[in-house]
Amino acid sequence: MSWQSILADVLLASAVLIVAASSVGVLVMRDASQKVHFVTPIALVAPVLVAAAVTLRAGWSAPTGQSWLAVGVVCVAGPVLSHATVRAARVREHGDWRNRTGVIPAEKDT
């Protein structure tokens, strides 16, 4: 076994552990605004580790380019989808996503 193969296996195992740990966090949290924080490592960190493992195994080739292109799409779409999910949850809870009280949440205690 080469060092590249071993490092690729370590990267893939790390990606699996991150997905498993984040999945537990999603199951434990109560509402969407808490759960979305645990989706971020699944959507951003794990794909980068998998693409790095593909790069180590295949070298710079077409599959590597496709993997990094997919990571780029996921890294752009992930935060947008997370924001849309939390906004939809807020609309469901409060009927509107805007703060209609006119008070900034940090200023409530003053």
DANOR-V151954 format. One line per field, one symbol per residue. phi: phi as a letter, one per 30 degrees, with the letter a starting at -180 (. if undefined). psi: psi as a letter, one per 20 degrees, with the letter a starting at -180 (. if undefined). A space follows every 50 residues. Layout:
BEGIN
phi->???
psi->???
END
This chain:
BEGIN
phi->.dddddddddddddddddddddddddddddcddddddddedddcdddddd dddddddcidbddddddddddddddddedddddddddddddddciadddd dicdedcddd
psi->prhhgghghgghhggghgggghhgghhhqgrhhhhhhihghhhggghggg hhghghgiaoaghgghghghggghhghghghgghghghhgghgiiqiqoi hjpphijhi.
END
